[in-house]
Amino acid sequence: MNEEQNQQIIALGRLGWSLRRIERETNVRRETVSAYLKEAGIALRPPRGRRIRAKPASRAGEVTPDSTPAKPASEATEVTPDSGEESAGGTDAKPEPKPARSPSASACEPYGETIEVGLSKGRNAKAIWQDLVDTYGFTGAYQSVKRFIRKSRGKRSPEACVVIETAPGEELQVDYGTGPMVRGVPSGKYRRTRLFVLTLGYSRKSVRLLVFGSSSQTWAELHEKAFRRLGGVTRVAVLDNLREGVLKPDIYDPTVNPLYRDMLQHYNVVALPCRVRDPDRKGKVERGVGHAKNTPLKGIRFESLEEAQTYLDHWETRWADTRIHGTTKRQVAAMFAEEKPSLQPLPVEPFRYYQYGKRTVNLDGCVEVEAAYYGAPPGWIGRHVQVQWDSHQVRLMDPHTGQLLREHLRQARGRHRIKDEDRPKQTPLTTLQLLARADRAGAQIGALCRNMHQKDGQTAVRRIMGVLSLVKKYGGATVEDACAAALEVGVRADYHFVRRYLERHPQMSLNLRQVDPLIRQLTWYRDFIEGKTKESDE
């Protein structure tokens, strides 16, 4: 330190300031302040009224060690302001009276070790006070715990911020946070959970839910659970630009996730994404996330997700709803009772969730969804469409306008669903080109492909393409013989028959009429197609 700071510390010590007060004023550690005051011979004034005798002033440039030898008799006595004249030899000197201990000892002293353990886990004063009340029956006030902790880590000055005021039932804010460690069921190992928080803008009432993973449907389902807990919904939902809610962030024209958008429309709620990297717009839910992370969940692990959710719900009811909010200066539960009548009522039926994706319309005019095929309108071959499907319906939509193109009932795997008005009146040019390719590959191949097209129309295009792919894999001669066998058997012989035949006889050629074992094999194939033979016998 420079000489000016040294003189300032000595002057404040002579005024009777405590070490902590001098530390706050000069930004010099109190251990350093104590050493300088001892060296200057100034008595220290620690907390609780005790007073430490100062060591005699050392000579210039001499450092006094902590452990000093015994003082001579002439220096054993010290003149204090309360004492009169200095007594000779110290024989008639009266002992200095010891100040009494502070009568208002902290009620937290018996729980000092528990508080230290909580602080080592990173828990804040509010969480420690709540644990003391729930676990040990602590009767002291929260301010008592707060003062007790402040002595060890100092006071932090808060930063100013703008408060966004909203009308009752007008706005809610949602966000994800980091949840506690919970033991997973399949692996038995602890996994980090995600904390979903929904906070009402007027009353600050929050709903907090825990999940392991996240997806677009999980994000929307958590909203629905929160809506049901609140008993209503607001008109606006303010959210961050996370992928589950917003596909393309834009302050003026964001692209909202279609599943999330349709769920909010079902509840008559409008999504309002924030500006990118601007979390202050949803500061209420940000504070709600931090409140849960730092107060009930900090430093705690749970054995199951249900146990963690039960603990969090108890804390929500016992402490979060009954607290006096720092901004509104009112109880959260009382303000929510005022806001609840202003919430929009919930619809009669919950939202029906669906899956969505992008598909290309194939040459047969259909798109594939879970191994079933659904017809698109004429003119869409080779183009992309947006597809939504659930357990009952499949919807094809224009990717640019969102207009509904076709709606079909769900079909079993391998089945087709095409409306009569979408069936072509004449064979498309692309299908004719496929049949011409089959004719060039071989007479039997062309005959089999035309037979499939005559029976099933455009739905056979995929199987015709499959036969042509077998020509590339096994060669034209081998597939020609297999197609001849298929035409010989008849019944329902098509691409699947040819593929199974080639898998069993990849190198065999092929005078079929002269080989009796092959005739028996073809008979087995016919029985298999007609359903007389179980596939397990294969």
Secondary structure, 3 states (H helix, E strand, C coil): CCHHHHHHHHHHHHCCCCHHHHHHHHCCCHHHHHHHHHHCCCCECCCCCCCECCCCCCCCCCCCCCCCCCCCHHHCCCCCCCCCCCCCCCCCCCCCCCCCCCCCCCCCHHHHHHHHHHHHCCCCHHHHHHHHHHHHCCCCCHHHHHHHHHHHHCCCCCCCCCCCCCCCCCEEEEEEEEEEEEECCCCCCEEEEEEEEEEECCCCCEEEEEECCCCHHHHHHHHHHHHHHHCCECCEEEECCCCCCEEECCCCCCEECHHHHHHHHHCCCEEEECCCCCHHHHHHHHHHHHHHHHCCCCCCEECCHHHHHHHHHHHHHHHHCCCECCCCCCEHHHHHHHHHHHCECCCCCCCCCCEEEEEECCCCCEEEECCEEEECCCCCCCCEEEEEECCCEEEEECCCCCCEEEEEECCCCCCEECCHHHCCCCCCHHHHHHHHHHHHHCHHHHHHHHHHHHHHHHHHHHHHHHHHHHHHHHCHHHHHHHHHHHHHHCCCCCHHHHHHHHHHCCCCCCCHHHCHHHHHHHHHHHHHHHCCCCHHHC
